[in-house]
Amino acid sequence: MTTHHGWQACRACHAPGFDVRVEGDWHLRANPAYWGTSAPKTLVLGFSKGATQIAAAQHGSFDGVAFAGAMRPRLAAVLHELGIDLGGQTIDDALTAESHHMGAASLVRCGLSVMEKAKLVSSGTIMPRAMRSSLPLEAMKTCVARHLDPLPDSVERVVLLGTTDAYVKGVKALMRQQLNDFQDLNDVAFRAQGRTWVFASHPSPANGTFQAWIYGDAATEPGRKKQLALQALGHKAPAQHLPTPPCLAPPLIQPSTPPVPISPTKAPNDDRFARAFHLVRHDGRVIVPVRMRDRDTGNVAFRVAKMGNTKDGQREIYDEVELLRLCESGQCQVRAQPLDKSTPASFVRPLLNHRIVKTPAH
């Protein structure tokens, strides 16, 4: 494995003199890199550089490229929830050559993107799609052989970012082929090279299940996957969500008013519903903001709009704290629905015809 902090010279997937390889709708840009200490205890692997990281690579310093933008505090929260120590460093420091315990790279070291509707994209459904496409699979096999086999002796665990079923299944199948001692542990974990590898929630702001994974309620699918990851890492007792220290995560991630825990028998089966708060109409009817899938982009997010015409100024909100702030401002309406889905999701006006209750709905 190449573990020096900086850009890497590997061009194994590219013809001599070419930095971009195109096959069908897939584009592979030669910009392999590694961040952090050369002797990491924890190795964090994203899938591939997205548009934000590629832009940072073109216009900023190397240290700021990995998980650029809003992903860094969210990544810190993921690691905190898994009980992973950064050696007293901030996430920014942990992604420099002065890192104490962490290393970070991508499963596909180069920048991978795919053509969708005449536009190159590097997010959304790219990860599960890559699991059944020849160029990404070839690149992953090459990267595993060159950069992950063998791992440095210092590595104690590997965190793979992404928990969609198709991605997990595809990566496990790849590792089973590539690593002789592969041993499946549970739905989101396996052992290989004598280490535990776990899949954890991707820190992308476009990840609609991030908050549910952070809360870790086993009655939800993201929460169940978090619990399985914790068990694989040796956390024997049922894990409870702990407040994330301010040094790791700003209020964008951790609600300022933590939600009251829901018992499994009362928790909604659909993790699309907000859990930090709900709305109560004057007649007592309870509705809950709900994440909706955009048919064009595939993004799953809460929907808010300016007061008045709901077609004007619609926004996608991925974080419940930001959603609560907008609802409390009295300037936005939000798409909400009863937990039993007895009526379709529709825009309602918090404060004008509903009151906000800062607990999960039952």
Secondary structure as GFF3:
##gff-version 3
##sequence-region A 1 362
A	DSSP	beta_strand	6	7	.	.	.	ID=ss1
A	DSSP	beta_strand	20	23	.	.	.	ID=ss2
A	DSSP	beta_strand	26	29	.	.	.	ID=ss3
A	DSSP	beta_strand	33	36	.	.	.	ID=ss4
A	DSSP	beta_strand	42	46	.	.	.	ID=ss5
A	DSSP	alpha_helix	51	59	.	.	.	ID=ss6
A	DSSP	three_ten_helix	62	64	.	.	.	ID=ss7
A	DSSP	alpha_helix	71	81	.	.	.	ID=ss8
A	DSSP	alpha_helix	91	94	.	.	.	ID=ss9
A	DSSP	beta_strand	102	106	.	.	.	ID=ss10
A	DSSP	beta_strand	111	116	.	.	.	ID=ss11
A	DSSP	beta_strand	119	121	.	.	.	ID=ss12
A	DSSP	alpha_helix	126	130	.	.	.	ID=ss13
A	DSSP	alpha_helix	134	143	.	.	.	ID=ss14
A	DSSP	pi_helix	144	148	.	.	.	ID=ss15
A	DSSP	beta_strand	157	161	.	.	.	ID=ss16
A	DSSP	alpha_helix	165	178	.	.	.	ID=ss17
A	DSSP	beta_strand	183	186	.	.	.	ID=ss18
A	DSSP	beta_strand	189	192	.	.	.	ID=ss19
A	DSSP	beta_strand	195	200	.	.	.	ID=ss20
A	DSSP	alpha_helix	210	215	.	.	.	ID=ss21
A	DSSP	alpha_helix	221	232	.	.	.	ID=ss22
A	DSSP	beta_strand	278	281	.	.	.	ID=ss23
A	DSSP	beta_strand	286	289	.	.	.	ID=ss24
A	DSSP	beta_strand	292	293	.	.	.	ID=ss25
A	DSSP	beta_strand	300	306	.	.	.	ID=ss26
A	DSSP	beta_strand	315	317	.	.	.	ID=ss27
A	DSSP	alpha_helix	320	329	.	.	.	ID=ss28
A	DSSP	beta_strand	332	337	.	.	.	ID=ss29
A	DSSP	beta_strand	346	348	.	.	.	ID=ss30
A	DSSP	beta_strand	354	357	.	.	.	ID=ss31
###
